[in-house]
Amino acid sequence: MMHGGNVWQGGAPSAWLDFSANLRPEGAPEWVRRAMLEGMENARYYPDPQMRRARTALAEYLGLEADCVLPTAGGISAIAMAARLPVQSMRAFAPCFCEYGQMAALQGVRMEEISLLRAPHEILRPVEALGGAEISDCALWLCNPLNPVGVAFSPEEVEALLERAEAEKGWLIVDEAFIEFCPENSVRSRIGRHARLIVTGSMTKALGIPGVRLGYLCAQPELIDELGRSQLTWELNAFAEAVLCALPRHAEELRKDAKENVARRERLKAGLEALGAFVYPSSASFLLADFGRDVAPVAARLRTSGILVRECTNFSGVDDGRHLRLAVKDEAANARLLEELKGALVCAENH
C-alpha cells in the first residue's frame, strides 16, 4: 500500500478503525463543520481565482505576509509546485514521502535519496547525513517532522542545512505536513530572511478534513509568483476557503489539540514498547514501530478485525517488512489497537 487512509476497500469507510492515516482522531472540529456549511452558500459561484480572502487569513495564521503564502489543494499540490524549481538535481532525506521523487521525475529531474537512518535505530541530523555531497544547483527535500519516523528536527538544525544549501547555490524545501503537532519546530518564520527556502504544509491532518484538500506553499514573493504560475485556476474550493477564513480565530484550539496528541502519543508508545516493539521518538501524530519480525501477517490479522495499519514497505530504510506506522487516536481506539495487536502478534507467531 503506497498511502494510508484506504478506507474504500469494502464496506462503509466509517466501519474501519483507521490507524494508517494520521488525522485528528475526533474528525473535523465543530468550528470547521460550521465553516464548511457557510461555504456551501458560495458553492454556487466560481471561487476567487486570486484567493484574496484565503491568502489573507492563511498569512495571518502562519504569521507571514500575504504575498509570501499561497493556498493549495492539499499539501500534494504545494509539493508539485515546489518540484518545478529550475534545478539540475534533487536530493531527498529518506525515509520520506514517495511523491517527492515522483514529482521530480515529471520535471525530468532525477531524485537521489540521502538516508537519515543509521543502524540500529539511530537518526542522523540532516547536515550530518548530507556530508560532503555536491548540492550546487540542487534542491534538497526535508520532511519535518520526518514521515514515517516522526522525529522532528529543531529550527536550528534545519537552518544549518539551509545555510549549507545557500552557500553552494542550492535550495531547501521543507515539507511541514505535520508541523501543527509540533509548531515550535517550524521554519516558516525564516522565509523573509532566506530566498532559497520553500516551506510546504497541510492543514487537512490537524483539522481532520483530508477530503476537503487544504494545503499551502510559503516562499519569498518572487518565488511564489514564479511557482504559482503552474497552479490551476479555481484550485481552492468554496469549503476550503471557508475553513481558511475561519482558521486564525481558532489557532488556540489547534495548540490544545497538539498538547493532547503528545499525551496520547506517549501512552500509546509505552503500550507498544510493552509488546516488545522498538518505537522511534516522535513529535508527530503517529509512531513508527519496529517489531523485529515480519508484520505482514500481523497487518492482515488486524484487517480482519476492521483495523487498518500502515506497512512501510515503500519507505527506504524501513522497508524490511518489520515496521508499522501507527496513527495516534483517542484513548479508546488506542486501547483497542493494543489489545488487537497483542492477539495478532501471538497468532502470527503460532503460524
N, C-alpha and C positions, 0 to 999 in steps of 0.2 A: 504494500500500500504506500503510494507516494505521499499522500497527505492524510491528516486526521480528519475527523468530522464526517466520515462517510456513513451517515445515518439513513441513506437511501438504498440500502441493500436488502430490504424486505421488511414488511410491516410498517407501522407508523413511525416516523422519526422520533417522536416523543417516547416510544417504547424502549429505546436504548438508553442505557446509562453510559454516557459517552465520556470516557477518560482520555480519548485520543485527540480531542480538540481543547485548547486551553482558553476557555471562555468563562466569563463571570458566572459562577455556579447558579445564581438565582435568576439568570436571564437578564433582560433589559430592566433597568430601574424604572420606577413609576414615572419619573420626570421624562425619561426617554420615550416611554409609551405615549405620554401626553403630547410630546413634541411631534411624534410621528402622526398622531391624529390631527394635529393642527396642520402638518404638512400635507395632509390629504386635501385640504382646501385649495392648495396650489398645484395639485397634481394635474389639474385640467389645463395648465399652462406649460409652455416650454420653460425650462429653467433658465435663469440668467446666465448667458454664456460667459460673462465676466466673473461670475460667482462673487459679487461685491460684498453682499451681506455675510456670506460664508467665510470669505477671506478675513474680513474684519473681526469676526467672532473667533476664528481659529487663531489669528495673530494675538488677540487678547489672551486667550487661554495659554498659548505657548510662550507668551512673553516676548514676542518678536514684532517687528514692523510688518505691516500687511504686504509690502512688496517683497518680503523675504519668505513668504509661505504660499503654497499652492494646494488647495484641497484636491483630493483624488478619489477615484472609485476603488477604495481599498488600498492597503499597503502595496499590493502587487502592481497596481498601476504606477505608483511612485517609483517602485523598483525598475519597472520597464522604462520609465523616462530617464532615470539615473544611468541606466545601461547605455544610453545614447551619447554619453560623453565621447568626444572625438579623441580617443586614445589608441595607442598601439597595442596595449595588452591590459589584462586584468588579472588580479590575484585575489582569491577569497580565503579568509581564515576559516579552516574547517575543524570540526563538522559545521555545516551550515545549510541554509535553505537552498534547495536544488535549483530554484528559479534564477538565482544569480547567474549561474553558468548557462542556463537556457536562454536568458535574455541577452547575454553577451554573444552567444552563438548566432542569434538572429541579426546581430550587428556585424557579423563576420569577425568577431574578436575571440581569440582563444582564452579560455579561463584556466588558470593554474591554481591549485589548492596549496595552502600552507597549513600544516597541521598544528593545532594548539595543544594537542594531547601528547603526553609522554608517559609511557607505561611505568609503573602501574597507576593509573588514575591521576596522574599529575597534569595540571593545566598550566601552560606557559603564559606569560604576559605577551601581548601581541608583538611589541617591538623586539622582544627576545626571540620569538618564533620566526620573525622576519629575517633576523640575522643580517648577512651581507648581501641579500638578494638585490638585484638591479630593479629599480622601480621608476626610472625616468620615463615619463610619458605613459605611466601605468596607473590604473585605478585600483585601489585596494578596497575590498569589501569586508566590513566587520559587523557582525550581528551582536548587539549589546542590549540586554543580556543574550548570551550565546544560546541559540537554538540548535540542537535539543538538550544541551547540557544544563543551562540555567544560570551558569556563573555570570556575574556582572563585573565588568572592568570599571575602575574608577575614572572620573573625568581626566585626572592627571595621567593615567596610563594611556587613555585614548589620545590625549593631547601630545604625549611623547611620540606616538605613532604618526600623528598628523604633522608634527614638526619634521619628522624624518621624511615624510612624503613631500612636504613643501620644499625642503632643502634640495630634493632631487627632481623637482618639477613634476611630481606625481599628484595624485588626488586621493582623498579618503572619503568613502561612502559608508556611513554608519546607519545600519538598519536598527531602529529603536522600536520595533514592533511590540515589545513587551515592556517598554520603559515606564508605563503608568504604574507598574507594580514595584518599581524602584526609581522614582523620579529624580532622586539625588544623583543618579549615575548618568543623567542626560548631558549631552554636549551641545544641545541646540543653542544654548546661550552664547556659544563661541562663534556662531555664524558670522556675526558682524566683524570679527577680527580675522577671519580666515576665508579667503576667497576660494581655496581649494578643498573646502569641506562641504559635503552634502549629507543631510540627515533625512531619512525616510521614516515614516511612522504609520501606525494603525490605531484607530480608536475602537474598532469592532470587537476586539477581545475584551478590553476592560469594560465596555458597555454591554457586552453580550448580544451584539447585533451583526453577526457575520453576513447575514442575508441582505443587509442594507448597503454594504460596501462603503466604507468611510476611512480614508487614509490621508496622508499629506506628504509633501515634499518641502524641505527647507534648504535654502541656499541664499547667497547674495543676489540682489535683484537682477543683475545682468545674466546670471546663470539661470535663474528662474525663468526669465524671458526666453532664453535660448532653448532650454529643455522643455518648457511648456508649449512650444510650437507643435510638438508631437501629440499633445493631449486632444482627445476627441471633443468636439463641441457638445455641450449639454451633458458632460460626463457625470456631473454631480446631480443626482435626482432630488426631487422635492422632499423626500423623507430624510435623506442625509443632510440636506441644507437645514432643515428644521432642527435636527439634533445639534448641528454645529452652532446654530444661532442661540440655542439654549445652554450650550456647554459651559461658557465662562461663569455662569451663575451656580454651577454645581461642582466646581473644582474640589471643594472641601469633601464632598461625598466620595469622589474618586480617591482622595487621600485616605479616607476612613476605610474604604474597600481594600486598599493596598495594605493597611495595617492588619486587617482581618485575615488577608491572604497569608501574611507572614506567620500568624499563629496557627492557622490551619495547616500550612505547609510543613512547619516544624513537627507538628503532631503526626502528620502522615509520614514524614521522613523517619521518625522514630519507629513507627509501625512497620515500615518496610525493612528497616535495619533489624528489627526483631525477627523478621522472616529470613534473615541471613543475606540480604542484598547489600551491596555497596551502593550508597546513594551519593551522587555528586553534590557539592554545595550549589545552592540555587538562590537567586534573588527574583525569580520569575514566578509565573503561575503554574509551574509544572516541575516535576522531578525526573531526573534520569537515573534509573536503577540498573545496576549490573548484577544479574542473578547467578553469574558464573556457570551457566548451563544453557542449553537450547530452550528458548522461550516460545518457539512457535506452537508447540502443543499446549502450553500454558495459555497463550492468547486464544487459541482455538477453543479450549475448555471454557474460558471466560465468555467467549462469544455465545456459547450455548446457554449461558445464564443471562444473556442480554447486556453484557458489559463489553464495550469496545476499548482497546488499549492501542497504543502506537508502537508497533515494532519499528526498529530503527535501521533496517537493512539497507536503506538508501542514503544513510548519513555516513560519510567517510570517517573512519576511525572508531566508530561504534557499530559497524555493520557486521559484527561477528555472530549475530544471532542470539546474543546473551542479554541484550539491553532492551528495556521498555521505557518509553517516556510516558509519564502518567500525570494528567492534569490534577490540580488541586481543586477539590469541590467542597461542598458543605460537610459538616461532621458526620451526618447520617450516611451520605454517599461514600465518604472516605472509609467509614467503618465497614460498610458492605463490601467495598473493594477488597479491603484487607482480609475479611473473612472468606470471600470467594477465592481470593488469590492463594490463601493458605491451603484450601482444598484443592485448587488446580495444581499447585506445586506438588502436593502429595500424589495426586492421580498421575501426573506426568512422570513422576519418579518411579511409580509402580509399573508403568507401562514402558 
